Amino acid sequence: MLNRQQLKKYRELRGLSTRQVAEYCDISQPMIVNIETGARHMTQYCHDEIVRGINEATNALRRREAEKEDAAAQENTGTEGEDAPISQEPTRADISSDEDKKETCKKRPAKRKKIPKQADDAG
């Protein structure tokens, strides 16, 4: 059986937080912290549950990393070289359509409204 300091080191070496370990065992995160700091006594049951949580959380992380690597490998295979490379330079069609847009989007000068002058009533 590992003591509390060894248990904490075992968890930290695997890069796990107490919250991650608690997700995979029947011990709450605050209880794990209390055991690791010595605020609570560690029973055999708590020890076994925390070790199980550390092992299962480590395995889950490894599975996730492997899935990410597989997904990245699938994205990189089979797609290269199939399609023609996309040209970064605009074509004549792009230029002419841009010019057409400019013509239709030009602002027209605003028409001024003529306000009739009011006659002075003072006389």
Beta strands, then each sheet from edge to edge (+ up, - down):
end
